[in-house]
């Protein structure tokens, strides 16, 4: 009698398990949809910049820089001495990155700003392609270090490229820009960070 009862329960238990397993993908999809919906809502209603991803490194010392130079660029290697004592923008770029190409004219204009020392981490690129990129679009950098396997990018907490970090003369990371600079990110992000670093009023 007891055996019959247990056998009668087994199909029900198996059916419930299959039902719960079938629900898992729906639950995961619902969570993703909610997260994406919140981002879109914040962007549309509150004007949130989805590229403004916070970095745990802001307010801390920049990771050590000891990257080999880009051969053929006639620029020094990217080491700690290349940024020490200077307000520096560290830009992560690659020749294969289309947004990097779009951002490059902005970097060339920033290079004219006497307040900034602009250097670069060339991410998972080839020397030949990087040189062609700079030859075609111009060079805004005072030093370039190559990062062929992406290890330096990991140290800097890079999400995607282009990506830029404003580093104070004492080596503290002040600001991070994920994605290419835009008129808005310059006005609301980088320029105020530069002014603050120099102890000037933020207009």
Secondary structure by P-SEA (a helix, b strand, c coil): caaaaaaaaaaaaaaaaaaaaaaaaaaaaaaaaaaaaaaaaaaaccccccccccccccccccccccccccccccccccccccccccbbbbbbbccccaaaaaaaaaaaaaaaccccbbbbbbccccaaaaaaaaaaccccccbbbbbccaaaaaaaccccccbbbbbccccccccccccccccccccccaaaaaaaaaccccc
